[in-house]
């Protein structure tokens, strides 16, 4: 039996590859020319490694923050304060 950490790490790597693929496909389709990436610090680091150069060139801002515990209202408030009002 494999340790739980190995299973969790493999699932995180698969998820990161999936995100990178979706973003690469969207960039090729012209869905964005600029993108802001907000992710938990560890995931953000993995994404940096997984993203193709074409997507990396589109990244205008990276924010290392885990927002998964935020509800919709908290997320909206945080985005407003950190991105829209600062911009």
C-alpha positions in Angstrom: 0.0 0.0 0.0 1.3 3.4 -1.0 1.6 6.2 1.6 -1.2 8.8 1.4 1.2 11.5 0.5 2.2 9.8 -2.7 -1.5 9.5 -3.8 -2.1 13.1 -2.9 1.0 14.3 -4.7 0.1 12.4 -7.8 -3.5 13.8 -7.8 -2.1 17.3 -7.4 0.3 16.8 -10.3 -2.5 15.5 -12.5 -4.7 18.5 -11.6 -1.9 20.8 -12.4 -1.3 19.2 -15.8 -5.0 19.5 -16.5 -5.1 23.2 -15.6 -2.0 23.8 -17.8 -3.7 22.0 -20.7 -6.9 23.9 -20.4 -5.1 27.2 -20.3 -2.9 26.3 -23.2 -5.9 25.3 -25.3 -7.7 28.6 -24.3 -4.6 30.7 -25.2 -4.3 29.0 -28.6 -8.0 29.6 -29.2 -7.4 33.3 -28.5 -9.6 33.3 -25.4 -7.2 35.6 -23.5 -4.1 37.6 -24.1 -3.5 38.4 -20.4 -4.3 36.3 -17.4 -4.1 36.6 -13.6 -3.3 33.4 -11.8 -4.3 33.0 -8.2 -3.5 29.7 -6.5 -2.2 28.3 -3.3 1.5 28.7 -3.1 2.5 25.1 -3.8 0.0 24.8 -6.7 1.3 28.1 -8.1 4.8 26.8 -8.1 3.7 23.6 -9.9 1.8 25.7 -12.4 4.8 27.8 -13.2 6.6 24.6 -14.1 3.7 23.1 -16.1 2.5 26.1 -18.2 3.8 26.3 -21.7 5.8 29.5 -22.6 2.9 31.0 -24.6 0.7 31.0 -21.5 3.5 32.2 -19.3 4.0 35.2 -21.5 0.3 36.1 -20.9 0.5 36.0 -17.1 0.3 39.6 -15.9 -0.1 38.9 -12.2 0.5 35.9 -9.9 -0.9 35.8 -6.4 0.1 32.9 -4.1 -3.0 32.6 -1.9 -5.3 29.7 -1.1 -8.9 31.0 -1.5 -10.6 27.6 -1.3 -12.2 28.3 2.1 -13.8 31.6 0.9 -17.5 31.7 0.1 -18.7 33.7 -2.9 -19.2 36.9 -0.9 -15.8 36.7 0.7 -14.1 35.9 -2.6 -15.9 38.8 -4.3 -14.7 41.2 -1.5 -11.2 39.9 -1.7 -11.0 40.2 -5.4 -12.4 43.7 -5.3 -9.9 44.9 -2.7 -6.8 43.1 -4.0 -7.3 43.4 -7.8 -10.0 45.8 -8.9 -9.5 48.6 -6.4 -5.7 48.4 -6.6 -5.6 48.3 -10.4 
